[in-house]
Amino acid sequence: SSRVGAKAVRLTRYPLVAGRHLFVQAMPSASDVVPRRPPTERWRRHRRRARILVAAACVSQLVDVASGDSLRNALLSAAAERVNLWYADTRNLEDAKQSNGVTFRLSKEDKACGGDGVPLTFVEYDVDGVRPIDVFNVLADTLNQTSWDPTVSKMDFLGDMEPLQARGFAGVFGAHGAPVPDREIFEWQFAKANATEEEFWVVFSSIQNDELRQKEPMQKGAVEMQNCMAAYKVSKTAKGAHVVNTQQVNSHPWPLSARYVANAGFSSAVDFAQA
């Protein structure tokens, strides 16, 4: 559904292609915005705590969070900062690789995730002839990812977590014939929609995933991986939609380095963009 509530900023359960729902923060149009009072000291304290969690998202540490909404807002804010600001400064990035309209970059420096240093991955591409909300619905329909993404062997839906305003998933990524174990991840999904600007975000993270790990045993023989933050920003173009994706994943690929594996993922990133 492309209908987004505009009377107030609120969380809406959106129907998806597969008949499931997700929690989306619907942004109001300019005419519906009510002027805010000056920020209170309580608001400032909340903002400081959110910033602490943003830093934690970069180092994959468990932090005491006042509420699920704090985790949600902090991760969405961190995603926007990484894509809109950090990625825009090319001094942070290695030279780009390009193929079939897909631009692929790695960060020059590694960032902590799951106990190791890993590079940040950025992938950028256009989807012509498709509305941004349709791209958003595909990316947010995680349970259906096995039907079009060959890297995903299994995806289980672990439930709608209303206090956290998130959805939970357990996914297995296959080794595809390589003599290495499958990787499994337990992660949260958050979403945000601005119908006025036609800008949509889908963010995934395995931070603070103990609740999810208790819902389903790991696949026998699989290695647990961490996704400190993966984010998709979908925006409108004259011809359709534009996507920027960033990943901060630790698949524990020893004896290979995380940077080697990230570079080797260039072809998979191109395939994903064209799927």
Rosetta blueprint (number, residue, H / E / L):
1 S L
2 S L
3 R L
4 V L
5 G L
6 A L
7 K L
8 A L
9 V L
10 R E
11 L E
12 T E
13 R E
14 Y E
15 P E
16 L L
17 V L
18 A L
19 G L
20 R L
21 H E
22 L E
23 F E
24 V E
25 Q E
26 A E
27 M L
28 P L
29 S L
30 A H
31 S H
32 D H
33 V L
34 V L
35 P L
36 R L
37 R L
38 P L
39 P L
40 T L
41 E H
42 R H
43 W H
44 R H
45 R H
46 H H
47 R H
48 R H
49 R H
50 A H
51 R H
52 I H
53 L H
54 V H
55 A H
56 A H
57 A H
58 C H
59 V H
60 S L
61 Q L
62 L L
63 V L
64 D L
65 V L
66 A L
67 S L
68 G H
69 D H
70 S H
71 L H
72 R H
73 N H
74 A H
75 L H
76 L H
77 S H
78 A H
79 A H
80 A H
81 E H
82 R H
83 V H
84 N H
85 L H
86 W H
87 Y L
88 A L
89 D L
90 T H
91 R H
92 N H
93 L E
94 E L
95 D L
96 A L
97 K E
98 Q E
99 S E
100 N L
101 G L
102 V E
103 T E
104 F E
105 R E
106 L E
107 S E
108 K E
109 E E
110 D E
111 K E
112 A E
113 C E
114 G L
115 G L
116 D E
117 G E
118 V E
119 P E
120 L E
121 T E
122 F E
123 V E
124 E E
125 Y E
126 D E
127 V E
128 D E
129 G L
130 V L
131 R L
132 P H
133 I H
134 D H
135 V H
136 F H
137 N H
138 V H
139 L H
140 A H
141 D L
142 T H
143 L H
144 N H
145 Q H
146 T H
147 S H
148 W L
149 D L
150 P L
151 T L
152 V E
153 S E
154 K E
155 M E
156 D E
157 F E
158 L E
159 G E
160 D E
161 M E
162 E L
163 P L
164 L L
165 Q L
166 A E
167 R E
168 G E
169 F E
170 A E
171 G E
172 V E
173 F E
174 G L
175 A L
176 H L
177 G L
178 A L
179 P L
180 V L
181 P L
182 D L
183 R E
184 E E
185 I E
186 F E
187 E E
188 W E
189 Q E
190 F E
191 A E
192 K E
193 A E
194 N E
195 A L
196 T L
197 E L
198 E L
199 E E
200 F E
201 W E
202 V E
203 V E
204 F E
205 S E
206 S L
207 I L
208 Q L
209 N L
210 D H
211 E H
212 L H
213 R H
214 Q L
215 K L
216 E L
217 P L
218 M L
219 Q L
220 K L
221 G L
222 A L
223 V E
224 E E
225 M L
226 Q E
227 N E
228 C E
229 M E
230 A E
231 A E
232 Y E
233 K E
234 V E
235 S E
236 K E
237 T L
238 A L
239 K L
240 G E
241 A E
242 H E
243 V E
244 V E
245 N E
246 T E
247 Q E
248 Q E
249 V E
250 N E
251 S L
252 H L
253 P L
254 W L
255 P L
256 L L
257 S L
258 A H
259 R H
260 Y H
261 V H
262 A H
263 N H
264 A H
265 G L
266 F H
267 S H
268 S H
269 A H
270 V H
271 D H
272 F H
273 A H
274 Q H
275 A L
